[in-house]
Amino acid sequence: MTSETENLLFEILKKVQTDVSAMREDMHLMRMEMTAMRHDLASVRTMQDVHGAEIANMKARLERVETRLDLRDS
């Protein structure tokens, strides 16, 4: 190989290495974002469960009030 060809290949390989390094960094950032989104989704699910339990509790209390006041439909 001539020196010119070697230099051209070297430049190409340096560019490939730079691109791979940038992709590696992008993948790392995406993993971090994905992890954060998973945590956020878990929080949303937990809050849905809490709200569901609160609604069920309120329904039960409302039924007791309706029963005491004789407001229930037969």
C-alpha positions, 0 to 999 in steps of 0.5 A: 500500500502506498502512504497515501492509501494508508493515510486515507484508510487511517482517516476513514477509520478515525471517522468510523471510530468517532461515529461509533463513540458518538453512537455509544454516548447516544445509546447511554443517554437513551438508556438513562432516559428509558430508565427514567421513563420506567420509573415515571411509569411505575409512579403513575401506576402506583398513583392509579392504584392509590386513586382506585383505592380512594375511589372505592373507599368513597363509594363505600362511604357514600353507600353507607350514607345513602343507606342511613338516610334511606336514599338507596334505590330499591 
